[in-house]
Amino acid sequence: GGSLGAVFNAANEVAVDRFLKEEIAYLDIYKTVRSVVDKHDNIAQPSLEQALEADRWARETAATVV
């Protein structure tokens, strides 16, 4: 719950996009999402601004996971 849903979704979208561009292997999708989720400090009841910031942060972070 909380901001974790936005983070999970954003990281997954970036990881799948990177896979389709052949930048990462299929199994790296899970590794990328897991890494981003593990780094996130969940906000139980995020405001809209906090949810959008979590999404932005997750996309940025997922783009740099190797």
Sine and cosine of phi, psi and omega as CSV:
sin_phi,cos_phi,sin_psi,cos_psi,sin_omega,cos_omega
0.00,0.00,-0.14,-0.99,0.02,-1.00
0.91,0.42,-0.63,-0.77,-0.04,-1.00
-0.98,0.21,-0.15,0.99,-0.04,-1.00
-0.88,0.47,-0.58,0.82,0.02,-1.00
-0.88,0.47,-0.69,0.73,0.02,-1.00
-0.90,0.43,-0.65,0.76,-0.01,-1.00
-0.92,0.40,-0.73,0.68,0.00,-1.00
-0.86,0.52,-0.76,0.65,-0.04,-1.00
-0.88,0.47,-0.73,0.69,-0.02,-1.00
-0.89,0.45,-0.71,0.70,0.01,-1.00
-0.89,0.45,-0.65,0.76,0.02,-1.00
-0.90,0.44,-0.70,0.71,0.01,-1.00
-0.86,0.51,-0.70,0.72,0.00,-1.00
-0.92,0.40,-0.69,0.72,-0.02,-1.00
-0.89,0.45,-0.69,0.73,0.02,-1.00
-0.90,0.43,-0.66,0.75,0.05,-1.00
-0.87,0.48,-0.68,0.73,0.03,-1.00
-0.91,0.42,-0.61,0.79,0.05,-1.00
-0.90,0.44,-0.72,0.69,-0.01,-1.00
-0.89,0.45,-0.46,0.89,0.06,-1.00
-1.00,0.05,0.10,1.00,0.01,-1.00
0.87,0.50,0.54,0.84,0.06,-1.00
-1.00,0.03,-0.44,0.90,0.03,-1.00
-0.69,-0.73,0.34,-0.94,0.05,-1.00
-0.98,0.18,0.28,-0.96,-0.02,-1.00
-0.82,0.57,-0.73,0.69,-0.03,-1.00
-0.93,0.37,-0.28,0.96,0.05,-1.00
-0.96,0.27,-0.25,0.97,0.08,-1.00
-0.87,0.49,-0.78,0.63,0.02,-1.00
-0.87,0.49,-0.72,0.69,-0.03,-1.00
-0.87,0.50,-0.64,0.77,0.00,-1.00
-0.91,0.41,-0.77,0.63,-0.02,-1.00
-0.88,0.47,-0.70,0.71,-0.01,-1.00
-0.88,0.48,-0.68,0.73,0.00,-1.00
-0.88,0.47,-0.70,0.71,-0.01,-1.00
-0.92,0.39,-0.72,0.69,0.00,-1.00
-0.87,0.49,-0.66,0.75,-0.01,-1.00
-0.90,0.43,-0.50,0.87,-0.02,-1.00
-0.99,0.14,-0.25,0.97,-0.11,-0.99
-0.99,0.11,0.71,-0.70,0.14,-0.99
-1.00,-0.08,0.96,-0.26,-0.09,-1.00
-0.88,0.48,0.65,-0.76,0.12,-0.99
-0.95,-0.30,0.89,-0.45,-0.13,-0.99
-0.85,0.52,-0.71,0.71,0.00,-1.00
-0.74,-0.67,0.98,0.21,-0.07,-1.00
-0.95,0.31,0.54,-0.84,0.17,-0.99
-0.96,0.27,0.15,-0.99,0.05,-1.00
-0.86,0.52,-0.69,0.72,0.01,-1.00
-0.87,0.49,-0.67,0.74,0.01,-1.00
-0.92,0.39,-0.63,0.78,0.03,-1.00
-0.91,0.41,-0.67,0.75,0.03,-1.00
-0.92,0.39,-0.62,0.78,0.05,-1.00
-0.91,0.40,-0.64,0.77,0.05,-1.00
-0.89,0.46,-0.66,0.75,0.04,-1.00
-0.88,0.47,-0.74,0.67,-0.01,-1.00
-0.87,0.49,-0.73,0.69,-0.01,-1.00
-0.87,0.49,-0.70,0.72,-0.04,-1.00
-0.90,0.43,-0.66,0.75,0.02,-1.00
-0.90,0.44,-0.70,0.72,0.02,-1.00
-0.89,0.46,-0.70,0.71,-0.03,-1.00
-0.93,0.38,-0.69,0.72,-0.01,-1.00
-0.89,0.45,-0.51,0.86,-0.01,-1.00
-0.94,0.35,-0.31,0.95,-0.05,-1.00
-0.96,-0.28,-0.11,0.99,0.01,-1.00
-0.95,0.30,0.72,-0.69,-0.03,-1.00
-0.99,-0.14,0.00,0.00,0.00,0.00
